[in-house]
Amino acid sequence: MQSTALTYLQKYQNQIIEHWDHQLSALRSEVEIKASLEKAVEHTNQEYMSLILQTARRNEEDSLEGLKNFTEQYIQTGRSLTYFTRALQGLRQAFHQQLKDVPPEDANILDVYSELNQWIDNMNNFLVSKYIESWEDTLEMQKLSLLELSAPLIPVFEGITVMPLIGSIDTTRAKLIMENLLEGVIKNRSKVVLIDITGVPIVDTMVAHHIIEASEAVRLVGATSILVGIRPEIAQTIVNLGIDLTKFPTKSTLQKGMEKALEMCNQKKIEM
């Protein structure tokens, strides 16, 4: 911030904070919060005001770091971006009110107001950027967690494991399926792996290619894969596309695939 606006800010900081605190109190009253959280929200307002004003005095990376940390902690509480943007609008109104009450003595009021506005806009852009980055990181972590859950390898009998696949398969998920398959086969000492595509809505050339690659990788580590859950419409699509699935066994249902797996492992099915 330029020296003229900064001098004005420092000189009337208490009055500006008073105006701004009034704006934040009005904002807080619009949000439904429990009485037990009132003090916590008030403390948040005070910390936010303090960090914002620090950046005016030292608009350097180290002063912005505190504001960045505050933003990340704030996001973890589940509160929205509205607080940041509307709070900065409240600061803008506080400046406007103070400039109306006490115009600068040795400077053009429009120049001071323009500098203060520019500083607030920079803070707003910084906060929005960090808020978005933090959410993107959170979403990426959640996406990876969901991907891991969406490609489980389940041991069912000695030497037999099942991988049920649900939903569409893209390149990223196919890579995870491959990794889970290989790690699971070795960890569980599997002889047969049943890849169940009952829950896969579309099997096109790319999906079939990924499944063939995964089956071939399983074969290379000493196990056999059986593709199960091939519905009539999927079988017709595979034939129409000219996809070759003759290199490994296929079954229409998981039950039939399990019977085949038990036979391959020299285990008998016991009727209950």
C-alpha positions in Angstrom: 0.0 0.0 0.0 1.2 3.5 -0.8 2.5 5.7 2.1 -0.4 8.2 1.9 -3.1 5.6 2.3 -1.1 3.7 4.8 -0.5 6.8 6.9 -4.2 7.5 6.9 -5.0 3.9 7.8 -2.5 3.9 10.7 -3.7 7.3 12.0 -7.4 6.3 12.1 -7.0 2.5 12.6 -9.1 2.4 15.7 -12.0 4.2 14.2 -11.8 2.1 11.0 -11.7 -1.1 13.1 -14.8 0.2 15.0 -16.7 0.8 11.8 -15.5 -2.6 10.4 -16.4 -4.5 13.6 -19.9 -3.1 13.3 -20.1 -4.4 9.7 -18.9 -7.9 10.8 -21.4 -7.9 13.7 -24.2 -7.3 11.2 -22.8 -10.0 9.0 -22.6 -12.4 11.9 -26.2 -11.8 12.9 -27.3 -12.9 9.4 -25.8 -16.3 10.0 -27.5 -18.9 12.1 -25.1 -19.8 14.9 -25.5 -21.3 18.3 -25.0 -19.1 21.3 -22.1 -21.2 22.4 -20.3 -20.3 19.2 -20.8 -16.5 19.6 -17.5 -15.9 21.3 -15.6 -18.2 18.9 -17.1 -16.2 15.9 -16.2 -12.9 17.6 -12.6 -14.2 18.1 -12.5 -15.2 14.4 -13.5 -11.7 13.4 -10.8 -10.1 15.6 -8.1 -12.4 14.2 -9.2 -11.8 10.6 -9.2 -8.0 11.1 -5.7 -8.2 12.6 -4.3 -10.3 9.8 -5.7 -8.1 7.1 -4.3 -5.0 8.7 -0.9 -6.6 9.1 -0.7 -7.0 5.3 -1.2 -3.3 4.9 1.8 -2.6 7.0 4.0 -5.4 5.5 2.6 -6.6 2.2 5.3 -9.4 2.0 5.1 -13.1 1.7 5.7 -13.7 5.4 2.8 -11.5 6.4 0.5 -13.2 3.9 1.5 -16.6 5.2 -0.4 -16.0 8.4 -3.5 -15.0 6.4 -3.1 -18.2 4.3 -2.9 -20.4 7.4 -6.0 -18.7 8.8 -7.8 -19.3 5.5 -7.0 -23.0 5.6 -8.0 -23.4 9.2 -11.3 -21.5 8.5 -12.1 -23.8 5.6 -11.7 -26.9 7.8 -14.6 -25.5 10.0 -16.9 -25.9 7.0 -17.7 -22.2 6.6 -18.2 -20.7 3.2 -16.3 -18.2 1.1 -19.1 -15.6 1.6 -17.6 -14.6 5.0 -14.3 -13.5 3.4 -15.7 -11.6 0.5 -18.5 -9.9 2.5 -16.1 -9.1 5.3 -13.8 -7.3 2.9 -16.8 -5.4 1.5 -17.5 -4.4 5.1 -13.9 -3.1 5.4 -14.4 -1.1 2.2 -17.5 0.4 3.7 -15.6 1.2 6.9 -13.0 3.1 4.9 -15.6 5.0 3.0 -17.4 5.9 6.3 -14.1 7.1 7.9 -13.1 9.1 4.8 -16.5 10.8 4.9 -16.1 11.6 8.6 -12.5 12.7 8.5 -11.1 13.5 5.0 -7.3 13.3 4.6 -5.6 16.6 5.4 -2.7 16.6 2.9 -3.9 14.3 0.2 -6.6 13.9 -2.4 -9.4 11.9 -0.9 -10.0 10.1 -4.2 -6.3 9.0 -4.4 -6.5 7.6 -0.8 -9.8 5.9 -1.5 -8.4 4.4 -4.7 -5.3 3.1 -3.0 -7.4 1.5 -0.2 -9.7 0.0 -2.8 -6.7 -1.5 -4.7 -5.3 -3.0 -1.5 -8.7 -4.6 -0.6 -9.1 -6.0 -4.1 -5.6 -7.6 -3.8 -6.5 -9.1 -0.5 -9.8 -10.4 -2.0 -8.0 -12.0 -4.9 -5.4 -13.5 -2.6 -8.0 -15.0 -0.3 -10.2 -16.4 -3.0 -7.2 -17.9 -4.7 -6.1 -19.6 -1.5 -9.6 -20.7 -0.6 -10.0 -22.4 -4.0 -6.5 -24.0 -3.8 -7.4 -25.4 -0.4 -10.7 -26.8 -1.6 -9.0 -28.3 -4.7 -6.5 -30.1 -2.5 -9.3 -31.3 -0.3 -11.3 -32.5 -3.2 -8.3 -34.2 -4.8 -7.7 -36.1 -1.5 -11.4 -37.1 -1.4 -11.2 -38.2 -5.0 -8.2 -40.4 -4.4 -10.0 -41.9 -1.3 -13.1 -42.7 -3.4 -11.0 -44.2 -6.1 -9.3 -46.5 -3.6 -12.7 -47.5 -2.2 -14.1 -48.0 -5.7 -11.5 -50.7 -6.7 -11.3 -53.1 -3.7 -9.8 -56.6 -3.8 -11.8 -58.9 -1.5 -10.5 -62.4 -0.5 -13.4 -64.8 -0.3 -11.8 -68.3 -0.2 -8.3 -69.6 0.0 -6.6 -68.6 -3.2 -9.7 -66.8 -4.6 -10.3 -63.1 -4.5 -13.0 -60.9 -6.1 -12.7 -57.3 -7.4 -16.2 -55.8 -7.9 -16.1 -52.8 -10.2 -18.9 -50.2 -10.1 -19.2 -47.1 -12.3 -17.3 -45.9 -15.3 -13.6 -46.7 -15.8 -11.3 -44.0 -17.0 -7.5 -44.1 -17.3 -6.8 -42.9 -13.8 -9.1 -45.5 -12.3 -7.8 -48.2 -14.6 -4.3 -47.5 -13.3 -5.5 -47.9 -9.7 -7.3 -51.1 -10.6 -4.1 -52.5 -12.0 -2.1 -51.5 -8.9 -4.7 -53.0 -6.5 -4.9 -56.2 -8.4 -1.2 -56.8 -8.5 -0.7 -55.9 -4.8 -3.7 -57.9 -3.7 -2.8 -61.0 -5.7 0.6 -61.1 -4.1 -0.6 -60.1 -0.6 -3.4 -62.7 -0.6 -1.4 -65.3 -2.5 -4.3 -65.5 -4.9 -4.5 -68.2 -7.6 -7.7 -66.9 -9.2 -9.1 -63.4 -9.4 -12.7 -62.7 -10.4 -13.1 -59.3 -12.0 -16.8 -58.5 -11.7 -18.1 -55.8 -14.2 -21.8 -56.2 -13.3 -21.8 -52.6 -12.1 -19.9 -51.1 -15.1 -22.5 -49.4 -17.3 -20.5 -49.2 -20.5 -17.8 -51.5 -21.8 -16.2 -49.9 -24.8 -12.9 -50.5 -26.5 -10.9 -48.5 -23.9 -12.5 -50.2 -21.0 -12.0 -53.6 -22.5 -8.4 -52.7 -23.2 -7.8 -51.8 -19.6 -9.4 -55.0 -18.4 -7.3 -57.1 -20.8 -4.2 -55.3 -19.6 -5.1 -56.0 -15.9 -5.8 -59.7 -16.7 -2.5 -60.0 -18.5 -0.7 -58.4 -15.5 -2.4 -60.9 -13.2 -1.2 -63.8 -15.4 2.4 -62.5 -15.2 2.4 -62.7 -11.4 1.2 -66.3 -11.5 -2.6 -66.0 -11.1 -5.6 -66.4 -13.4 -8.3 -63.8 -13.9 -12.0 -64.6 -14.7 -14.1 -61.8 -16.1 -17.7 -62.1 -14.7 -20.9 -60.1 -15.0 -21.0 -59.9 -18.8 -24.6 -58.9 -19.5 -26.2 -59.7 -23.0 -25.9 -56.0 -24.1 -22.2 -55.9 -23.1 -21.5 -59.2 -24.9 -23.1 -57.8 -28.0 -21.0 -54.6 -27.7 -17.8 -56.6 -27.3 -18.6 -58.7 -30.4 -19.6 -55.6 -32.5 -16.3 -53.9 -31.5 -14.3 -56.9 -32.4 -12.7 -57.1 -28.9 -10.8 -60.3 -28.3 -11.5 -61.7 -24.8 -10.6 -65.3 -25.6 -7.3 -65.1 -23.6 -9.0 -65.6 -20.3 -12.2 -67.2 -19.0 -15.4 -65.3 -18.9 -18.7 -66.0 -17.1 -22.1 -64.3 -17.2 -22.5 -64.1 -13.4 -20.4 -64.0 -10.2 -21.9 -67.3 -9.1 -20.8 -69.1 -12.2 -17.4 -67.5 -12.0 -17.0 -68.6 -8.4 -17.9 -72.2 -9.3 -15.2 -72.1 -12.0 -12.7 -70.6 -9.6 -13.4 -73.3 -7.0 -12.8 -75.9 -9.7 -9.5 -74.3 -10.7 -8.4 -74.4 -7.1 -9.5 -78.0 -6.6 -12.1 -76.9 -4.0 -15.6 -78.3 -3.8 -18.8 -76.3 -3.5 -20.8 -77.6 -0.5 -24.6 -77.3 -0.8 -26.2 -75.9 2.4 
